[in-house]
Amino acid sequence: MSMIEFHNVQKYYGDFHALHDINLTIDAGETVVLIGPSGSGKSTLIRTVNGLERIQEGQLIVNGQDLANRKTDMNRIRKNVGMVFQHFNLYANKTILENIMLAPRLVLKRPEEENKKIAMDMLDRVGLADQAPKMPAQLSGGQQQRIAIARSLAMRPKALLFDEPTSALDPEMIDDVLNVMKDIARDSSMTMLVVTHEMGFAREVANRVVFMADGHILEDDTKEKFFDGQPSNERARQFLSKIITH
Ligand SMILES: Nc1ncnc2c1ncn2[C@@H]1O[C@H](COP(=O)(O)OP(=O)(O)OP(=O)(O)O)[C@@H](O)[C@H]1O
């Protein structure tokens, strides 16, 4: 069953054509890594999936709902599709536990006791159950990003979008966040679309690697073909050799 389907999608910012004729299908449970040079449209593409950016032409079906249709309820989409950003934006004046319980309480009206239990389970899943009573500023950047992931998981989404989740972190914290993401990716019930330059993550857990440049998808391969064979697109080959040697 497909979770995300782009059919001939076009996206413009004013006159600027940011996404050109995007066709991409992601099945439920798949992990897809999206790569490409700066400005190629990766953030734009990922942000269309939960309606943070609207598309102008084509069809975008997420969890069975058509996002091109203005009548589609975006709140329903966002309940099922979580997003983790580069900057985690936790509420500074609330404890870690409160940060995680807030959205399920307000959006899902989840009963308090159950909400707390799920929040603690998710904290445990990201290895930070002992941090529950602390304030965000008492945690490192890597820990805060793991809290942001737990916060998304607490909504029990069907899909998670990650937009460069480790690129604002100090190097020694990156692996802790990637390990949490790998654990989620191995859970076959979760669909993941991840913008990252961390090719170790892609090699280990991605089902597919998608390469974008100038708003076009130029390559969409299984990870085996992408890493062990050769991407057929010349720009994808060049990009790959650059990010792997650096
Ligand atoms: N709100 C906006 N208004 C106008 N142009 C935009 C807007 N957001 C992005 N763009 C342009 O769209 C293009 C794609 O940007 P996008 O951020 O999606 O690329 P990206 O591949 O994620 O880049 P990076 O790796 O640097 O984050 C860029 O040329 C960018 O300048």
The ligand as an SDF file (V2000), in Angstrom:
LIG
                    3D

 31 33  0  0  0  0  0  0  0  0999 V2000
    9.6330   30.5210    0.4480 N   0  0  0  0  0  0  0  0  0  0  0  0
   10.3690   30.6140   -0.6700 C   0  0  0  0  0  0  0  0  0  0  0  0
   10.1970   31.5990   -1.5610 N   0  0  0  0  0  0  0  0  0  0  0  0
   10.9270   31.6700   -2.6910 C   0  0  0  0  0  0  0  0  0  0  0  0
   11.8550   30.7510   -3.0510 N   0  0  0  0  0  0  0  0  0  0  0  0
   12.0710   29.7430   -2.2090 C   0  0  0  0  0  0  0  0  0  0  0  0
   11.3450   29.5950   -0.9700 C   0  0  0  0  0  0  0  0  0  0  0  0
   11.7830   28.4810   -0.3630 N   0  0  0  0  0  0  0  0  0  0  0  0
   12.7340   27.9560   -1.1560 C   0  0  0  0  0  0  0  0  0  0  0  0
   12.9040   28.7020   -2.2680 N   0  0  0  0  0  0  0  0  0  0  0  0
   13.8320   28.4110   -3.3730 C   0  0  0  0  0  0  0  0  0  0  0  0
   13.5300   27.1280   -3.8950 O   0  0  0  0  0  0  0  0  0  0  0  0
   14.7200   26.4200   -4.2140 C   0  0  0  0  0  0  0  0  0  0  0  0
   14.7400   25.1100   -3.4640 C   0  0  0  0  0  0  0  0  0  0  0  0
   14.9050   25.3820   -2.0770 O   0  0  0  0  0  0  0  0  0  0  0  0
   14.9140   24.2220   -0.9830 P   0  0  0  0  0  0  0  0  0  0  0  0
   15.1140   24.8590    0.3410 O   0  0  0  0  0  0  0  0  0  0  0  0
   13.7390   23.3520   -1.1770 O   0  0  0  0  0  0  0  0  0  0  0  0
   16.2450   23.4230   -1.4130 O   0  0  0  0  0  0  0  0  0  0  0  0
   17.0840   22.3490   -0.6090 P   0  0  0  0  0  0  0  0  0  0  0  0
   17.4940   21.3250   -1.5920 O   0  0  0  0  0  0  0  0  0  0  0  0
   16.3470   21.9010    0.5850 O   0  0  0  0  0  0  0  0  0  0  0  0
   18.3660   23.1740   -0.1660 O   0  0  0  0  0  0  0  0  0  0  0  0
   19.2970   23.0580    1.1540 P   0  0  0  0  0  0  0  0  0  0  0  0
   20.0290   21.7510    1.0480 O   0  0  0  0  0  0  0  0  0  0  0  0
   20.2360   24.2300    1.0170 O   0  0  0  0  0  0  0  0  0  0  0  0
   18.4060   23.1530    2.3460 O   0  0  0  0  0  0  0  0  0  0  0  0
   15.8870   27.3440   -3.8800 C   0  0  0  0  0  0  0  0  0  0  0  0
   16.2980   27.9840   -5.0630 O   0  0  0  0  0  0  0  0  0  0  0  0
   15.2770   28.3270   -2.9050 C   0  0  0  0  0  0  0  0  0  0  0  0
   15.9220   29.5850   -3.0050 O   0  0  0  0  0  0  0  0  0  0  0  0
  1  2  1  0
  2  3  1  0
  2  7  2  0
  3  4  2  0
  4  5  1  0
  5  6  2  0
  6  7  1  0
  6 10  1  0
  7  8  1  0
  8  9  2  0
  9 10  1  0
 10 11  1  0
 11 12  1  0
 11 30  1  0
 12 13  1  0
 13 14  1  0
 13 28  1  0
 14 15  1  0
 15 16  1  0
 16 17  2  0
 16 18  1  0
 16 19  1  0
 19 20  1  0
 20 21  2  0
 20 22  1  0
 20 23  1  0
 23 24  1  0
 24 25  2  0
 24 26  1  0
 24 27  1  0
 28 29  1  0
 28 30  1  0
 30 31  1  0
M  END
$$$$
